Amino acid sequence: GSDQGITSGMTFNLRRGSAIVGQVRIGSIIEATESVADIIAGSLPVGVTPKEGDELIQITGS
């Protein structure tokens, strides 16, 4: 959320363990501690979905 400097349009890698499994873009800020992200089309391999415990790593310059 906005408490952590998150803004709409920011892009993040989706990390699972040591692997980058996809990318998401922040669509909206719900509250100071909550945001909604959209999966970037084509960034996830077939059959892969975000899971609890995945981490978001900001892409520099996004």
SELUMDO-645550 format. One record per residue (C-alpha): x, y, z; chain. Coordinates in nm, 4 decimals, always signed. Each point is the difference from the previous one (the first is absolute). Layout:
N
<node><x>X</x><y>Y</y><z>Z</z><mol>A</mol></node>
...
//
This chain:
62
<node><x>+0.0000</x><y>+0.0000</y><z>+0.0000</z><mol>A</mol></node>
<node><x>+0.0850</x><y>+0.3665</y><z>+0.0032</z><mol>A</mol></node>
<node><x>+0.1672</x><y>-0.0342</y><z>+0.3438</z><mol>A</mol></node>
<node><x>+0.2832</x><y>-0.1832</y><z>-0.1799</z><mol>A</mol></node>
<node><x>+0.0231</x><y>+0.2454</y><z>-0.2886</z><mol>A</mol></node>
<node><x>-0.2003</x><y>-0.2192</y><z>-0.2392</z><mol>A</mol></node>
<node><x>-0.1784</x><y>+0.1852</y><z>-0.2811</z><mol>A</mol></node>
<node><x>-0.2235</x><y>-0.1081</y><z>-0.2864</z><mol>A</mol></node>
<node><x>+0.1971</x><y>-0.1119</y><z>-0.3047</z><mol>A</mol></node>
<node><x>+0.3049</x><y>-0.1299</y><z>+0.1881</z><mol>A</mol></node>
<node><x>+0.1283</x><y>-0.3328</y><z>-0.1352</z><mol>A</mol></node>
<node><x>+0.1336</x><y>-0.2891</y><z>+0.2080</z><mol>A</mol></node>
<node><x>+0.1575</x><y>-0.3378</y><z>-0.0652</z><mol>A</mol></node>
<node><x>-0.1817</x><y>-0.2871</y><z>+0.1692</z><mol>A</mol></node>
<node><x>+0.2595</x><y>-0.2149</y><z>+0.1793</z><mol>A</mol></node>
<node><x>-0.0530</x><y>-0.3528</y><z>+0.1267</z><mol>A</mol></node>
<node><x>+0.3007</x><y>-0.1248</y><z>+0.1919</z><mol>A</mol></node>
<node><x>+0.2971</x><y>+0.1055</y><z>-0.2119</z><mol>A</mol></node>
<node><x>-0.1902</x><y>+0.0027</y><z>-0.3328</z><mol>A</mol></node>
<node><x>-0.1818</x><y>+0.2867</y><z>-0.1700</z><mol>A</mol></node>
<node><x>-0.3294</x><y>-0.1529</y><z>-0.1161</z><mol>A</mol></node>
<node><x>-0.1776</x><y>+0.3040</y><z>-0.1456</z><mol>A</mol></node>
<node><x>-0.0726</x><y>+0.3704</y><z>+0.0200</z><mol>A</mol></node>
<node><x>-0.2831</x><y>+0.2110</y><z>+0.1396</z><mol>A</mol></node>
<node><x>-0.0992</x><y>+0.3660</y><z>-0.0282</z><mol>A</mol></node>
<node><x>-0.1716</x><y>+0.1916</y><z>+0.2799</z><mol>A</mol></node>
<node><x>-0.3489</x><y>+0.0905</y><z>-0.1189</z><mol>A</mol></node>
<node><x>-0.1367</x><y>+0.1816</y><z>+0.3030</z><mol>A</mol></node>
<node><x>+0.0698</x><y>+0.0890</y><z>+0.3607</z><mol>A</mol></node>
<node><x>-0.2791</x><y>-0.1242</y><z>+0.2280</z><mol>A</mol></node>
<node><x>+0.1297</x><y>+0.1268</y><z>+0.3351</z><mol>A</mol></node>
<node><x>+0.3255</x><y>+0.1242</y><z>+0.1456</z><mol>A</mol></node>
<node><x>+0.1025</x><y>-0.3642</y><z>+0.0499</z><mol>A</mol></node>
<node><x>-0.1731</x><y>-0.1706</y><z>-0.2960</z><mol>A</mol></node>
<node><x>+0.0380</x><y>+0.0084</y><z>-0.3781</z><mol>A</mol></node>
<node><x>-0.1458</x><y>-0.1961</y><z>-0.2901</z><mol>A</mol></node>
<node><x>+0.2371</x><y>-0.1300</y><z>-0.2678</z><mol>A</mol></node>
<node><x>-0.0803</x><y>-0.1370</y><z>-0.3446</z><mol>A</mol></node>
<node><x>+0.2028</x><y>-0.2791</y><z>-0.1579</z><mol>A</mol></node>
<node><x>+0.1819</x><y>+0.1237</y><z>-0.3103</z><mol>A</mol></node>
<node><x>-0.1262</x><y>-0.2045</y><z>-0.2950</z><mol>A</mol></node>
<node><x>+0.2469</x><y>-0.2622</y><z>-0.1169</z><mol>A</mol></node>
<node><x>+0.2300</x><y>+0.0367</y><z>+0.3010</z><mol>A</mol></node>
<node><x>-0.1076</x><y>-0.3218</y><z>+0.1764</z><mol>A</mol></node>
<node><x>+0.0811</x><y>-0.3410</y><z>-0.1486</z><mol>A</mol></node>
<node><x>-0.3015</x><y>-0.2164</y><z>-0.0877</z><mol>A</mol></node>
<node><x>-0.1419</x><y>-0.1608</y><z>+0.3151</z><mol>A</mol></node>
<node><x>+0.1746</x><y>+0.2374</y><z>+0.2428</z><mol>A</mol></node>
<node><x>-0.2141</x><y>+0.2155</y><z>+0.2282</z><mol>A</mol></node>
<node><x>+0.0979</x><y>+0.2345</y><z>+0.2843</z><mol>A</mol></node>
<node><x>+0.0138</x><y>-0.1751</y><z>+0.3376</z><mol>A</mol></node>
<node><x>+0.0038</x><y>+0.1061</y><z>+0.3612</z><mol>A</mol></node>
<node><x>+0.3599</x><y>+0.0614</y><z>+0.0979</z><mol>A</mol></node>
<node><x>+0.1097</x><y>+0.1346</y><z>-0.3405</z><mol>A</mol></node>
<node><x>+0.1952</x><y>+0.3234</y><z>+0.0337</z><mol>A</mol></node>
<node><x>-0.0149</x><y>+0.3173</y><z>-0.2074</z><mol>A</mol></node>
<node><x>+0.3289</x><y>+0.1565</y><z>-0.1049</z><mol>A</mol></node>
<node><x>-0.0235</x><y>+0.3500</y><z>-0.1474</z><mol>A</mol></node>
<node><x>+0.1370</x><y>+0.0342</y><z>-0.3506</z><mol>A</mol></node>
<node><x>+0.2401</x><y>+0.2952</y><z>+0.0010</z><mol>A</mol></node>
<node><x>-0.1363</x><y>+0.2998</y><z>-0.1845</z><mol>A</mol></node>
<node><x>-0.3639</x><y>-0.1110</y><z>+0.0111</z><mol>A</mol></node>
//
